Amino acid sequence: MAGRLATRRESWTFLADQIAPLMDRDLTTTLLHMDDLRKQWDIPTEVFVHQHMPSQGATFDQHKPRYVDLTSPVSLMLRGWIDPGAAHIAFVEALPARGQVLGLTQDGEPTVAEYLVGLQWPKNLGGMA
């Protein structure tokens, strides 16, 4: 973060085998496991979870990132966010976080703006690489 501008999101990648056992049938145990993981690695409570599947070709991407609140029982009960076939699980901070809103709508609702910037330049400038 640079003030209110998110230029890059921090991420933490684990072997899926390290994360899957933290999910217990008892939700309280799961919450405690996730709290321990968060504290150990300084992971924020709100993250996007990316599942990295074993390679099946250069363009294989079966799973989109999922928003997960690591302190929410409801969020953690949605077990689909960890695929048993995943090789790695990456936690990526969800920015801007709830408390980092850009402004308010006309109705007074908190809002943020996300911009995607594309840059293009010539590959060959008069023989220069």
FENBELCOR-V973765 format. One record per residue. N is the residue number from 1. RES is the residue in one letter. PSI is psi in whole degrees, 0 to 359 (999 if undefined). Layout:
n->[N,N]
res->[RES,RES]
psi->[PSI,PSI]
This chain:
n->[1,2,3,4,5,6,7,8,9,10,11,12,13,14,15,16,17,18,19,20,21,22,23,24,25,26,27,28,29,30,31,32,33,34,35,36,37,38,39,40,41,42,43,44,45,46,47,48,49,50,51,52,53,54,55,56,57,58,59,60,61,62,63,64,65,66,67,68,69,70,71,72,73,74,75,76,77,78,79,80,81,82,83,84,85,86,87,88,89,90,91,92,93,94,95,96,97,98,99,100,101,102,103,104,105,106,107,108,109,110,111,112,113,114,115,116,117,118,119,120,121,122,123,124,125,126,127,128,129]
res->[M,A,G,R,L,A,T,R,R,E,S,W,T,F,L,A,D,Q,I,A,P,L,M,D,R,D,L,T,T,T,L,L,H,M,D,D,L,R,K,Q,W,D,I,P,T,E,V,F,V,H,Q,H,M,P,S,Q,G,A,T,F,D,Q,H,K,P,R,Y,V,D,L,T,S,P,V,S,L,M,L,R,G,W,I,D,P,G,A,A,H,I,A,F,V,E,A,L,P,A,R,G,Q,V,L,G,L,T,Q,D,G,E,P,T,V,A,E,Y,L,V,G,L,Q,W,P,K,N,L,G,G,M,A]
psi->[138,92,243,9,120,112,335,143,134,148,157,124,133,155,139,327,341,331,318,319,344,341,113,159,329,115,325,318,318,314,319,318,315,323,318,315,314,314,321,321,3,48,135,164,327,120,163,133,123,130,122,112,157,145,129,31,162,330,13,119,89,332,127,157,147,139,131,130,110,355,3,119,320,316,319,338,337,81,347,349,353,108,129,338,359,145,318,153,128,131,123,127,137,104,144,146,171,322,3,46,148,320,202,148,178,334,3,10,140,145,159,166,139,128,139,122,126,132,137,146,157,140,335,113,81,43,352,142,999]
